[in-house]
Amino acid sequence: MTRRQRLCALPLFLQAVLFLLYYYTPESVIPGNMLHWKILDTRVHTSSSSIGLEEAGNGQNEADVTKEDNDQRSMSPGSSIGKTSPLKKFKSYARHIPNKKVAQEKFLADQAAVQAIPTEAPGWVYNKTAADLFRKGIVSDSRFANGSFVVTQGLPINFGLTPHTKPSKKFDRPEVTKNFSKESPFKTRHFSTCSVVGNGGILKGSSCGKEIDASEFVFRINMAPMGDNYMMDIGNKTNLITMNPSMIKYRYTNKKQKLLNVKALMHDLSVYGDSYLLIWALLSGHNTRRPGNVLQALKENNATNQVIIPFPYVTTSMTSFWKENGLEAQRPSTGLILVGLATQICEEVRLYGFWPFHADRSNRRLTEHYYDNSLPTQVHSVPDEFRQLQRLHNTGVLCLTTHACQ
C-alpha cells in the first residue's frame, strides 16, 4: 500500500474504531435480552425530522375493528388522484440535497458503521407481556393511554395541553379545541396488525408493498410521496398520515400574502385517500394557527380527511420515557413518536423504512429517503433510536424489517 493510499484509508479506519469503543448499558426499556450495540452517534445528518421544528418533512430515514371499517380509511389500488408534489421544487428543502462528493463520503462512512451493527434476532415472535409493559411505560398517564391520545372538544382547562416548550395563553381558551371531534376516533377501536412506514432509502427495491398493505392499519410519515413508481416497495394503503406544522409553512403557505394554498394541499392529500391527518400542533404557542387553517380549509372543501392532534402531554411523556432509557437527543424523531402512538391502538406493530444509514448490510448504496437524498437540517440521535427499535424487536414488542420482503 502506497503512502497516499494509507493516508486516504486512515479517516475511515479512525471512524470505524469509534464504533468499537463503547457499548450501550443503561437499564432496559422492557424485559428481554440486550443487544450489544456499539454507539453510532458520529453522523452529522440523520434520517428523521424533529416534531414541530422548521425543517424538511421526513421521517426516519406507526374494540376489534372489522375489515369493512378499515377499508373506509384505506386507499384502494388505483384510487390515487395524481401524485404528491415533488419536494425538490421547494428551495428550503432542495438545498439540503448533498453533492456527489458529500454523498459518496456519507456512503463510505456508513459502510463502516453498518459493519458494527448486530443483526436483529431471527424468527420474530410477538411477546404480548413485553408489549403491554412497553405500552404502559411510554404513556405514563392512563387517561391518555390506548386510543385516548387525541385532543377533543369539551376538555377541562389545560387538560393535557401543556406543550413541550413555554406554555401559551392560547391553551387556556376553549377556541383551541372547538373544531376538534367530540370523541377520539380510536377510543373504542383496536387493530390486530399495523404497519408504520418510515421514509428510509432502504425501502427502495425492498418489494415490501404487499406486506405493508396486508396490515389492518397503515401509518405513514410527513406527507411522504406516493405513486405507481413506489407502490411495489411502499404499498398503496394509507390510514393515517402525519404532517409537521413547518411543512404547512414551506409547502402550502404563500410567503407574501401568508395565505394557505388550498389547491396544492388538497392535491397532495388526495393520494392518501380519506386517511386521518395527524398534525403535531399545540407543542408550542407559535404553531397553533397553521393547523387550524388546514382544518378549516378541509371543512370548506368537504374533504373526508379528519384532522387529529395528539395531546402535547403524550408526546412529552414519550420524550421523557426515551430520555430516561438512554436516548440522547432534545426530542425523539417523528418516526419514534409515531411508533409509540401505534402501540396504543395496535396489537402487533411492524416497522418498515427505519434504517438511518446510506448503506445496507450488503454494502448496497442507499439514499436518505426512498424518494430523494435530502438531508434534514437538525441533528438527532437516529442511530441511537435505531438501537432502541432493535431492542424492542429482539424482545418481541414490535417487528423491525431491515431486509427485502419475500
MIKOL-106124 format. One line per 4 residues: number of its first residue (from 1); their letters; for each residue x, y, z of C-alpha. Coordinates in Angstrom, 3 decimals. Layout:
NUM	A	X,Y,Z  ...
# end
This chain:
1	MTRR	0.000,0.000,0.000  1.411,3.406,-1.024  1.719,6.319,1.366  -1.144,8.124,-0.374
5	QRLC	-3.418,5.107,-0.072  -2.605,4.803,3.637  -3.496,8.463,4.177  -6.819,8.043,2.358
9	ALPL	-7.690,4.950,4.370  -6.801,6.499,7.741  -10.009,8.608,8.222  -12.242,5.617,7.517
13	FLQA	-10.197,3.447,9.872  -10.456,6.015,12.679  -14.208,6.341,12.201  -14.664,2.581,12.350
17	VLFL	-12.650,2.486,15.587  -15.112,4.938,17.192  -17.872,2.380,16.819  -15.883,-0.196,18.720
21	LYYY	-15.132,1.976,21.762  -18.471,1.986,23.551  -21.337,-0.335,24.374  -24.876,0.522,25.429
25	TPES	-25.541,-0.390,29.061  -28.462,1.596,30.611  -31.451,-0.034,32.250  -33.560,-1.977,29.788
29	VIPG	-36.698,-0.431,28.330  -38.581,-3.686,28.577  -37.695,-7.203,29.729  -35.521,-9.260,27.452
33	NMLH	-32.007,-9.886,26.208  -29.952,-6.804,25.419  -28.254,-6.418,22.069  -24.610,-5.340,22.407
37	WKIL	-24.834,-2.349,20.124  -21.927,-0.015,19.528  -22.685,3.682,19.839  -23.205,5.207,16.395
41	DTRV	-23.592,8.904,17.075  -20.995,10.389,14.752  -23.306,11.139,11.837  -23.844,14.849,11.340
45	HTSS	-27.109,14.310,9.477  -29.846,11.823,10.170  -32.942,10.492,8.512  -35.650,11.784,10.806
49	SSIG	-37.300,15.121,11.354  -37.946,16.577,14.780  -41.532,17.261,15.682  -42.530,20.878,15.251
53	LEEA	-39.134,22.138,14.070  -38.729,24.289,10.956  -37.191,21.659,8.726  -37.965,19.467,5.772
57	GNGQ	-40.626,16.876,6.431  -39.116,13.417,6.589  -39.344,10.503,8.933  -36.660,8.083,9.911
61	NEAD	-34.911,7.661,7.457  -46.560,3.770,13.073  -62.768,-2.763,20.428  -61.897,-5.027,17.399
65	VTKE	-62.420,-3.445,14.014  -63.808,-5.288,11.046  -62.127,-5.193,7.667  -65.027,-3.122,6.359
69	DNDQ	-64.293,-0.425,8.959  -60.613,-0.386,7.985  -61.346,-0.095,4.275  -63.268,3.113,4.930
73	RSMS	-59.957,4.798,5.705  -57.648,2.926,3.351  -56.556,3.831,-0.122  -57.589,1.172,-2.591
77	PGSS	-55.379,0.444,-5.633  -55.939,2.950,-8.393  -57.755,5.452,-6.175  -54.942,7.996,-6.071
81	IGKT	-55.521,11.299,-7.852  -52.188,12.265,-9.365  -49.039,12.272,-7.269  -47.719,14.292,-4.369
85	SPLK	-45.763,17.375,-5.371  -42.006,16.700,-5.755  -40.283,18.038,-2.660  -37.160,19.121,-4.514
89	KFKS	-39.107,22.018,-6.043  -39.090,23.728,-2.635  -35.844,25.659,-2.169  -35.851,25.266,1.606
93	YARH	-35.907,21.502,1.067  -33.743,21.118,-2.053  -30.787,22.962,-0.552  -30.182,20.014,1.768
97	IPNK	-29.538,17.573,-1.083  -25.780,16.848,-0.940  -23.491,16.982,-3.944  -21.911,13.817,-5.324
101	KVAQ	-18.740,14.143,-3.258  -20.571,14.553,0.061  -22.988,11.760,-0.824  -20.070,9.430,-1.589
105	EKFL	-18.367,10.302,1.703  -21.565,9.508,3.618  -21.901,6.196,1.825  -18.319,5.159,2.675
109	ADQA	-18.669,6.271,6.307  -21.944,4.388,6.733  -20.472,1.267,5.158  -18.035,1.164,8.063
113	AVQA	-20.786,1.957,10.581  -23.091,-0.823,9.384  -20.402,-3.442,9.967  -20.626,-2.722,13.714
117	IPTE	-24.390,-3.296,13.886  -25.655,-6.696,15.041  -28.494,-8.233,13.061  -31.946,-8.432,14.594
121	APGW	-32.970,-11.632,16.351  -34.237,-14.144,13.743  -37.645,-15.823,13.872  -39.523,-12.869,15.391
125	VYNK	-42.401,-13.809,17.719  -44.809,-11.329,19.282  -44.417,-11.037,23.077  -47.705,-9.655,24.439
129	TAAD	-46.440,-9.381,28.014  -43.462,-7.259,26.996  -45.576,-5.219,24.550  -48.193,-4.393,27.202
133	LFRK	-45.466,-3.350,29.622  -43.996,-1.050,26.979  -47.410,0.487,26.196  -47.962,1.387,29.846
137	GIVS	-44.460,2.731,30.254  -44.377,5.044,27.255  -47.659,6.811,28.174  -47.426,7.250,31.936
141	DSRF	-50.956,8.639,32.496  -53.696,6.072,31.861  -56.153,8.855,30.909  -54.253,9.270,27.632
145	ANGS	-53.442,5.609,27.002  -54.808,3.347,24.303  -56.844,5.457,21.868  -57.331,8.458,24.154
149	FVVT	-54.257,10.374,22.951  -56.282,12.640,20.608  -57.372,16.159,21.612  -61.181,16.508,21.581
153	QGLP	-63.858,19.097,22.333  -65.104,19.978,25.806  -61.846,19.387,27.671  -61.230,20.860,31.120
157	INFG	-58.973,23.917,31.049  -55.414,22.926,30.021  -56.229,19.206,30.352  -53.221,17.516,28.750
161	LTPH	-52.423,20.644,26.724  -49.153,21.629,28.390  -46.689,21.913,25.480  -43.043,20.862,25.263
165	TKPS	-41.875,24.459,25.362  -43.092,27.554,27.225  -46.868,27.357,27.833  -49.007,29.759,25.850
169	KKFD	-52.164,31.573,26.978  -53.750,30.253,23.782  -54.198,26.915,25.511  -56.398,28.498,28.166
173	RPEV	-59.152,29.287,25.679  -61.916,26.896,24.573  -61.395,28.113,20.971  -58.320,25.913,20.716
177	TKNF	-60.434,22.737,20.618  -63.778,23.977,19.287  -63.225,22.498,15.799  -61.961,19.142,17.003
181	SKES	-64.013,15.954,17.098  -66.184,15.284,20.138  -64.519,11.933,20.753  -61.262,10.264,19.795
185	PFKT	-61.788,8.087,16.704  -59.599,5.452,18.365  -61.254,5.388,21.759  -63.042,2.114,21.069
189	RHFS	-61.006,0.909,18.104  -58.106,-1.509,18.224  -56.227,-3.111,15.342  -54.640,-6.539,15.247
193	TCSV	-51.792,-5.620,12.889  -50.344,-2.227,11.932  -47.560,-1.104,9.607  -45.585,2.044,10.394
197	VGNG	-43.803,3.101,7.222  -40.677,5.194,7.682  -39.113,7.051,4.771  -35.678,5.425,4.752
201	GILK	-33.904,4.674,1.478  -33.736,1.006,2.429  -37.329,0.702,1.184  -36.216,1.229,-2.417
205	GSSC	-36.114,-2.170,-4.090  -37.475,-3.896,-0.970  -40.700,-5.234,-2.548  -42.395,-4.700,0.828
209	GKEI	-45.519,-3.052,-0.608  -47.833,-6.069,-0.395  -46.659,-6.911,3.109  -47.246,-3.332,4.258
213	DASE	-50.729,-3.192,2.736  -51.650,-6.524,4.352  -51.812,-4.838,7.784  -55.185,-3.652,9.057
217	FVFR	-53.924,-0.108,9.629  -51.052,1.709,7.897  -49.250,4.777,9.272  -47.127,6.997,7.022
221	INMA	-44.867,9.882,7.952  -44.843,13.555,6.967  -46.701,13.515,3.664  -44.220,11.068,2.141
225	PMGD	-44.511,10.842,-1.671  -46.572,8.027,-3.126  -47.300,6.819,-6.635  -47.124,3.890,-9.023
229	NYMM	-43.320,4.088,-9.194  -43.094,3.460,-5.425  -46.051,1.118,-4.924  -44.142,-2.180,-5.152
233	DIGN	-41.822,-1.092,-2.333  -44.037,1.020,-0.047  -47.570,-0.149,-0.827  -50.661,1.842,-1.699
237	KTNL	-52.672,1.843,1.524  -52.779,4.720,3.989  -54.952,5.022,7.088  -53.046,7.808,8.847
241	ITMN	-50.540,10.339,7.517  -48.635,12.871,9.647  -47.764,16.483,8.893  -45.435,18.863,10.725
245	PSMI	-46.618,22.475,11.176  -43.392,23.594,9.491  -44.445,21.713,6.346  -47.625,23.791,6.184
249	KYRY	-45.430,26.869,6.081  -42.920,25.914,3.398  -45.175,23.735,1.207  -48.618,25.328,1.378
253	TNKK	-48.316,28.937,2.554  -47.825,31.924,0.263  -44.869,33.870,1.666  -46.103,37.305,0.635
257	QKLL	-49.793,37.035,1.405  -49.399,34.335,4.070  -52.409,32.512,2.660  -52.873,28.759,2.573
261	NVKA	-52.589,27.212,-0.903  -55.680,25.061,-0.539  -55.483,23.674,-4.076  -51.961,22.311,-3.560
265	LMHD	-52.889,20.899,-0.146  -55.960,19.106,-1.482  -53.958,17.740,-4.424  -51.259,16.267,-2.200
269	LSVY	-53.741,14.822,0.299  -55.668,13.079,-2.483  -53.070,10.306,-2.802  -53.753,9.241,0.800
273	GDSY	-57.468,8.752,0.235  -59.636,9.567,3.255  -56.913,8.813,5.778  -56.616,10.579,9.111
277	LLIW	-54.310,13.611,9.015  -52.294,13.836,12.237  -50.676,17.233,12.805  -48.131,17.790,15.570
281	ALLS	-49.761,21.007,16.790  -50.014,22.545,20.275  -46.409,21.658,21.054  -45.659,25.363,21.438
285	GHNT	-47.612,28.590,21.249  -46.348,29.603,17.803  -47.595,26.613,15.798  -51.307,26.541,16.630
289	RRPG	-52.602,28.802,13.849  -51.439,26.865,10.762  -53.030,23.526,11.743  -56.243,25.434,12.408
293	NVLQ	-56.092,26.871,8.896  -55.690,23.378,7.452  -58.646,22.071,9.436  -60.805,24.978,8.255
297	ALKE	-59.740,24.517,4.619  -60.598,20.819,4.687  -64.042,21.579,6.082  -64.747,24.240,3.474
301	NNAT	-63.760,21.851,0.670  -65.765,18.934,2.060  -62.636,16.824,2.416  -63.087,13.428,4.027
305	NQVI	-59.766,13.614,5.893  -60.268,14.004,9.645  -57.614,16.135,11.322  -56.418,14.732,14.628
309	IPFP	-53.945,16.294,17.050  -52.249,14.330,19.822  -52.144,15.718,23.329  -48.870,17.594,23.960
313	YVTT	-48.774,15.708,27.254  -48.499,12.417,25.370  -45.533,13.496,23.259  -43.928,14.975,26.375
317	SMTS	-44.422,11.664,28.204  -42.830,9.753,25.332  -39.926,12.198,25.181  -39.269,11.713,28.898
321	FWKE	-39.548,7.941,28.564  -36.917,7.747,25.833  -34.552,10.117,27.619  -34.803,8.022,30.767
325	NGLE	-33.903,4.988,28.694  -30.778,6.429,27.130  -31.880,8.449,24.106  -29.516,11.397,23.881
329	AQRP	-31.437,13.990,21.899  -33.567,17.029,22.634  -36.592,15.223,21.232  -37.333,11.886,19.622
333	STGL	-37.959,11.911,15.893  -41.391,11.999,14.320  -40.978,8.333,13.458  -40.193,7.226,17.009
337	ILVG	-43.141,9.162,18.455  -45.447,7.660,15.828  -44.257,4.174,16.759  -45.258,4.920,20.357
341	LATQ	-48.714,6.064,19.274  -49.120,2.959,17.114  -48.554,0.712,20.124  -51.524,2.411,21.827
345	ICEE	-54.069,1.275,19.219  -52.360,-1.760,17.632  -51.613,-5.229,18.926  -48.737,-6.124,16.590
349	VRLY	-46.700,-3.232,15.192  -44.458,-3.775,12.165  -41.877,-1.213,11.054  -40.572,-0.615,7.538
353	GFWP	-38.134,2.002,6.278  -36.473,2.633,9.651  -32.801,2.492,8.674  -30.596,5.569,9.296
357	FHAD	-27.666,4.662,7.049  -26.637,5.222,3.434  -25.543,1.603,3.063  -27.311,-1.676,3.800
361	RSNR	-25.831,-4.883,5.191  -24.850,-5.971,1.670  -22.951,-2.701,1.067  -25.643,-1.525,-1.343
365	RLTE	-25.664,2.241,-1.622  -28.817,3.926,-0.298  -30.254,7.419,-0.337  -31.564,9.203,2.757
369	HYYD	-35.158,8.532,1.688  -36.724,6.170,-0.788  -37.753,9.200,-2.858  -34.707,11.535,-2.628
373	NSLP	-31.429,12.197,-0.850  -32.285,15.406,1.015  -30.698,15.566,4.460  -32.503,17.015,7.482
377	TQVH	-31.324,20.275,8.976  -31.237,19.207,12.613  -29.065,16.721,14.466  -30.867,13.799,16.125
381	SVPD	-29.749,10.535,17.668  -31.288,8.426,14.931  -28.696,5.629,15.158  -29.488,5.578,18.879
385	EFRQ	-33.218,5.394,18.048  -32.499,2.510,15.708  -30.723,0.717,18.531  -33.812,1.151,20.721
389	LQRL	-36.010,-0.269,17.966  -33.689,-3.258,17.646  -34.115,-3.897,21.363  -37.881,-3.781,21.047
393	HNTG	-37.701,-6.172,18.104  -35.420,-8.513,19.998  -37.871,-8.741,22.901  -40.978,-9.212,20.759
397	VLCL	-42.552,-5.790,21.353  -42.566,-4.904,17.648  -41.200,-6.277,14.391  -38.433,-4.277,12.686
401	TTHA	-37.887,-5.086,8.996  -34.433,-4.162,7.658  -34.285,-6.524,4.687  -36.137,-7.143,1.454
405	CQ	-39.577,-8.713,1.800  -40.477,-12.075,0.287
# end
